[in-house]
Amino acid sequence: MYRQTMRNIWFLLLALCCSAAGAQTLPSLGLKTDNQQLVEDAVKGGMVLVRQSFQLRQNSTGQLFGSHNNEEFGTDCSLAVLVNGGVLVTDRTAHPWAYDERVAKYLADYTPVPLRTYVSRLGVDGGYEEQPLGVDSVGGEAGSLAYILPTGAFGGAGFEPDTATTERKGWLVWVLTDKGYDLASGTNVDFVVQRYAVADGSVHDGMPLKALNTSKTLLGGVFVVPSYEGVGKVVFRLCGMAVRRGDAWLLAVPGAKVAAVDGMQQPDGSELTHAVGDKAAVGADGEAAAGAVSGSGGDASDSGRAAAGGHDSSSKKRKDKKKI
């Protein structure tokens, strides 16, 4: 009887130990705390995916070309952040051709031009919707971390910038997706929320960030800090957007060295098209203005950038929104 009782006690202790060990592994399964879920829910609606396509314009004739009988030559998808009165976009949106290595061999005779901009708001059901953001107005050469495009999209609402110079304690909210996932055709993403702090006065444009250790593809993220503005009222202000540059992640800070543009819209007119089947559209190597159509490019590194130059404002403003 005594032996049976002791055996039952040992089994009970063993079960409790296993239960405790199992509980300790829960964070490694990706479960979020209540605070992390609160931050994610409050912030994710201020981020969007932007799908930007482009064409090549022949300098000698003004004709526009895609690739392989497609209207666009290439497409790139990247993260953007809504700020009050505009959208903070990366260089991948402003100059997508600079990240398509097929473009370089055509630059002597062709100039890249933006075609269409599609946007999908994170945390909101639905796919991409055509939404002109004024990408045409950026101009210049590729290279800046980010650009502010003044636009009334989404009612002009977005994050207020954080301008404090004291120690900043807040959260990095990362956006990631599965390896190999095609962002051009879908918008399935995950979020990871990390505590993050920066010493007094050290938040600056181009500040290195410690990237999330993950097997998934990082698309970017935001560094936000809470601002207590009254009883029961907390506002998350934007310190900056996480932008990939080569193998590093840097912070693009609104209102610092982020290149702002005038948001000029192009005059109304007919949509850009290219002459499919036109002999002039076939290059010397037999390609229809070259190469396979670009994919999402969402996880490509800057090592694949072509030394593409600036573009002109040949694409037209489109008033209508089209769901695809």
C-alpha positions as CSV (number, residue, x, y, z in Angstrom):
1,M,0.0,0.0,0.0
2,Y,2.8,2.4,1.0
3,R,4.7,1.6,-2.3
4,Q,1.6,2.2,-4.4
5,T,1.0,5.5,-2.7
6,M,4.6,6.7,-3.2
7,R,4.5,5.6,-6.9
8,N,1.3,7.7,-7.4
9,I,3.0,10.7,-5.8
10,W,6.0,10.4,-8.1
11,F,3.8,10.1,-11.1
12,L,1.9,13.2,-10.0
13,L,5.2,15.2,-9.5
14,L,6.5,14.1,-12.9
15,A,3.3,15.2,-14.5
16,L,3.5,18.7,-12.8
17,C,7.1,19.1,-13.9
18,C,6.2,18.2,-17.5
19,S,3.3,20.7,-17.4
20,A,5.5,23.5,-16.1
21,A,8.1,22.7,-18.8
22,G,5.5,22.8,-21.5
23,A,4.2,26.2,-20.2
24,Q,7.7,27.6,-20.5
25,T,7.9,26.8,-24.2
26,L,4.7,28.7,-25.1
27,P,6.5,32.0,-26.0
28,S,8.6,30.1,-28.6
29,L,5.5,29.1,-30.4
30,G,4.8,32.7,-31.4
31,L,2.0,33.4,-28.9
32,K,1.7,37.1,-28.2
33,T,1.1,38.8,-24.9
34,D,-1.9,41.0,-24.4
35,N,0.3,44.1,-24.7
36,Q,1.9,42.9,-28.0
37,Q,-1.5,42.1,-29.5
38,L,-2.8,45.5,-28.4
39,V,0.1,47.2,-30.2
40,E,-0.3,45.1,-33.3
41,D,-4.0,45.9,-33.6
42,A,-3.4,49.6,-33.1
43,V,-0.6,49.9,-35.6
44,K,-1.1,47.5,-38.5
45,G,-3.9,49.6,-40.1
46,G,-1.3,52.3,-40.6
47,M,0.8,50.1,-42.9
48,V,0.1,49.2,-46.6
49,L,1.7,47.1,-49.3
50,V,2.4,49.0,-52.5
51,R,2.6,47.2,-55.8
52,Q,4.3,49.5,-58.3
53,S,4.7,48.5,-62.0
54,F,6.7,50.3,-64.7
55,Q,7.4,50.3,-68.4
56,L,10.4,51.3,-70.6
57,R,10.0,54.3,-72.9
58,Q,12.1,54.3,-76.1
59,N,14.0,57.6,-76.2
60,S,14.0,57.9,-80.0
61,T,10.3,57.2,-80.6
62,G,8.5,57.7,-77.3
63,Q,7.0,54.2,-77.6
64,L,6.3,52.4,-74.4
65,F,7.3,48.7,-73.9
66,G,6.5,45.9,-71.5
67,S,8.0,42.5,-71.6
68,H,6.8,39.3,-73.2
69,N,3.5,40.8,-74.4
70,N,2.7,42.2,-70.9
71,E,1.8,45.8,-70.5
72,E,4.3,46.2,-67.7
73,F,8.0,45.5,-67.9
74,G,8.3,44.8,-64.2
75,T,6.6,45.1,-60.8
76,D,7.9,45.5,-57.3
77,C,6.1,45.2,-54.0
78,S,7.2,46.9,-50.8
79,L,5.9,48.1,-47.5
80,A,4.7,51.7,-47.0
81,V,3.5,53.7,-44.0
82,L,0.5,56.1,-43.7
83,V,1.5,59.5,-42.2
84,N,-0.8,62.5,-41.8
85,G,-1.4,64.0,-45.2
86,G,0.7,61.4,-47.1
87,V,2.4,58.1,-47.5
88,L,6.0,57.2,-46.6
89,V,7.3,54.9,-49.3
90,T,10.6,53.2,-49.9
91,D,12.9,53.6,-52.9
92,R,11.5,50.3,-54.2
93,T,8.2,52.0,-54.8
94,A,9.7,55.3,-56.1
95,H,12.2,53.5,-58.4
96,P,11.2,49.8,-58.8
97,W,13.4,49.5,-62.0
98,A,16.5,50.1,-59.9
99,Y,16.0,46.7,-58.3
100,D,15.4,44.8,-61.6
101,E,18.7,43.6,-62.9
102,R,17.3,43.2,-66.4
103,V,16.9,46.9,-66.9
104,A,20.6,48.0,-67.0
105,K,21.2,46.8,-70.5
106,Y,18.4,49.0,-71.9
107,L,19.3,52.3,-70.3
108,A,21.2,53.6,-73.2
109,D,18.1,53.6,-75.4
110,Y,15.2,53.4,-72.9
111,T,14.0,55.4,-69.9
112,P,12.0,53.6,-67.1
113,V,8.6,55.2,-66.3
114,P,6.0,54.3,-63.6
115,L,2.9,52.6,-64.8
116,R,0.3,51.8,-62.1
117,T,0.2,51.8,-58.3
118,Y,-1.8,49.3,-56.4
119,V,-2.2,49.5,-52.6
120,S,-3.5,46.9,-50.0
121,R,-4.0,48.1,-46.5
122,L,-2.8,45.7,-43.8
123,G,-5.3,44.5,-41.3
124,V,-8.2,45.2,-43.7
125,D,-9.9,42.5,-45.7
126,G,-9.5,42.8,-49.5
127,G,-6.8,42.6,-52.1
128,Y,-4.9,45.3,-54.0
129,E,-6.8,48.4,-55.2
130,E,-5.5,50.9,-57.8
131,Q,-4.6,54.1,-55.9
132,P,-2.5,56.8,-57.5
133,L,0.0,58.1,-54.9
134,G,1.9,60.6,-57.0
135,V,4.9,58.3,-57.6
136,D,5.5,60.2,-60.9
137,S,6.5,63.3,-59.0
138,V,9.5,61.7,-57.3
139,G,11.9,61.9,-60.2
140,G,15.6,62.0,-59.7
141,E,17.9,59.0,-59.2
142,A,17.4,56.0,-56.9
143,G,19.1,55.9,-53.6
144,S,17.2,57.6,-50.8
145,L,15.8,55.5,-48.0
146,A,12.3,56.8,-48.3
147,Y,10.1,59.5,-49.7
148,I,7.0,61.2,-48.4
149,L,4.3,61.4,-51.1
150,P,1.6,64.0,-50.1
151,T,-1.7,62.4,-51.0
152,G,-5.3,62.3,-49.8
153,A,-5.4,58.5,-50.0
154,F,-7.2,56.9,-47.1
155,G,-8.6,60.2,-46.1
156,G,-5.1,61.7,-45.4
157,A,-5.1,60.0,-42.0
158,G,-1.9,58.4,-40.7
159,F,0.7,58.4,-38.0
160,E,1.9,61.6,-36.3
161,P,5.7,61.8,-36.2
162,D,7.5,61.5,-32.9
163,T,9.9,64.4,-32.5
164,A,11.0,64.0,-28.9
165,T,14.8,63.9,-28.2
166,T,14.6,62.0,-24.9
167,E,15.1,58.2,-24.6
168,R,12.5,56.5,-26.8
169,K,10.9,53.4,-25.4
170,G,8.4,51.7,-27.7
171,W,7.9,48.8,-30.1
172,L,9.2,47.6,-33.4
173,V,6.4,46.0,-35.3
174,W,7.8,43.8,-38.1
175,V,5.9,42.6,-41.1
176,L,6.9,39.3,-42.6
177,T,5.8,36.7,-45.0
178,D,6.7,33.1,-46.0
179,K,9.8,32.5,-48.1
180,G,8.9,32.5,-51.8
181,Y,5.5,34.0,-51.3
182,D,4.4,36.1,-54.3
183,L,3.3,39.5,-52.9
184,A,2.2,40.6,-56.4
185,S,-0.7,38.2,-56.2
186,G,-1.5,38.1,-52.5
187,T,-1.2,40.0,-49.3
188,N,-0.9,37.3,-46.6
189,V,1.5,38.7,-43.9
190,D,2.3,38.1,-40.3
191,F,3.3,40.5,-37.5
192,V,5.9,40.3,-34.8
193,V,6.0,42.9,-32.0
194,Q,9.3,43.6,-30.2
195,R,10.1,45.9,-27.3
196,Y,12.6,48.5,-28.5
197,A,14.4,51.4,-26.8
198,V,16.8,54.0,-28.1
199,A,19.1,56.2,-25.9
200,D,18.6,60.0,-25.6
201,G,18.8,61.9,-28.8
202,S,20.2,59.0,-30.9
203,V,17.1,58.4,-33.1
204,H,18.2,59.6,-36.6
205,D,17.7,58.9,-40.2
206,G,19.7,55.9,-41.3
207,M,20.0,54.5,-37.8
208,P,20.9,50.8,-37.9
209,L,18.3,48.4,-36.5
210,K,18.8,44.9,-35.1
211,A,16.8,42.8,-37.5
212,L,14.3,40.1,-36.3
213,N,15.9,36.7,-36.3
214,T,13.4,34.7,-38.4
215,S,13.3,32.1,-41.2
216,K,10.6,34.1,-42.9
217,T,11.1,37.1,-45.3
218,L,11.1,40.5,-43.6
219,L,9.2,43.1,-45.5
220,G,9.9,46.0,-43.1
221,G,8.2,47.5,-40.1
222,V,7.7,50.5,-37.9
223,F,9.2,51.8,-34.7
224,V,6.4,53.4,-32.7
225,V,6.3,54.9,-29.2
226,P,3.3,55.6,-26.9
227,S,2.3,59.1,-26.1
228,Y,-0.1,59.5,-23.1
229,E,-2.4,62.4,-24.0
230,G,-5.1,62.3,-21.4
231,V,-7.0,60.0,-19.2
232,G,-7.5,56.7,-21.0
233,K,-5.9,58.0,-24.2
234,V,-2.7,56.6,-25.7
235,V,-1.5,57.5,-29.2
236,F,1.3,55.6,-31.0
237,R,3.7,58.1,-32.7
238,L,6.0,57.1,-35.5
239,C,9.7,57.3,-34.9
240,G,10.5,55.7,-38.3
241,M,10.1,52.9,-40.8
242,A,12.4,49.9,-41.0
243,V,14.0,49.8,-44.5
244,R,16.3,47.2,-45.9
245,R,19.5,48.4,-47.5
246,G,21.7,45.5,-48.7
247,D,21.9,43.1,-45.8
248,A,21.3,45.9,-43.2
249,W,18.0,47.3,-41.8
250,L,18.0,51.1,-41.3
251,L,15.4,53.5,-39.8
252,A,13.9,56.0,-42.2
253,V,12.8,59.0,-40.1
254,P,10.0,61.3,-41.4
255,G,11.0,64.9,-41.2
256,A,14.7,64.2,-41.0
257,K,16.7,63.3,-44.1
258,V,13.8,61.6,-45.8
259,A,13.4,63.0,-49.3
260,A,10.0,64.8,-49.6
261,V,8.4,65.5,-53.0
262,D,5.8,67.9,-54.1
263,G,3.1,65.3,-54.8
264,M,2.5,66.8,-58.3
265,Q,-0.2,64.9,-60.2
266,Q,0.0,64.4,-63.9
267,P,-2.7,65.8,-66.2
268,D,-5.6,63.5,-67.2
269,G,-5.2,61.6,-70.4
270,S,-5.3,58.2,-72.0
271,E,-3.8,55.3,-70.2
272,L,-0.3,54.2,-71.2
273,T,-0.1,51.2,-73.5
274,H,2.5,49.5,-75.6
275,A,2.2,48.2,-79.1
276,V,2.1,44.4,-78.7
277,G,3.5,42.7,-81.8
278,D,5.0,45.9,-83.2
279,K,8.3,45.0,-84.7
280,A,9.8,48.1,-83.2
281,A,9.1,46.6,-79.8
282,V,11.5,43.7,-80.4
283,G,15.1,44.3,-79.4
284,A,18.1,43.1,-81.2
285,D,18.2,39.9,-79.1
286,G,14.6,39.1,-80.0
287,E,13.0,40.0,-76.7
288,A,9.9,42.1,-76.4
289,A,11.7,44.8,-74.5
290,A,13.6,42.2,-72.7
291,G,13.5,39.4,-70.1
292,A,10.8,37.7,-68.1
293,V,8.3,39.8,-66.3
294,S,9.5,40.8,-62.8
295,G,7.9,39.1,-59.8
296,S,7.2,40.7,-56.5
297,G,10.9,41.4,-55.7
298,G,9.8,41.8,-52.1
299,D,12.8,40.0,-50.6
300,A,15.5,40.9,-53.2
301,S,18.6,42.4,-51.8
302,D,20.1,45.7,-53.1
303,S,23.0,43.7,-54.6
304,G,20.6,43.1,-57.6
305,R,20.0,46.8,-58.2
306,A,20.6,48.0,-61.7
307,A,22.3,51.4,-62.1
308,A,19.0,52.8,-63.4
309,G,18.7,56.5,-63.9
310,G,15.8,58.8,-63.3
311,H,12.5,58.8,-65.2
312,D,10.2,61.3,-66.8
313,S,6.6,61.8,-65.8
314,S,5.0,60.0,-68.8
315,S,2.4,58.0,-66.9
316,K,-1.0,59.5,-66.4
317,K,-3.2,60.1,-63.4
318,R,-6.0,57.6,-63.1
319,K,-9.1,58.7,-61.2
320,D,-10.8,55.3,-61.0
321,K,-10.0,52.6,-58.5
322,K,-10.0,49.0,-59.7
323,K,-10.0,45.9,-57.6
324,I,-8.2,42.9,-59.0
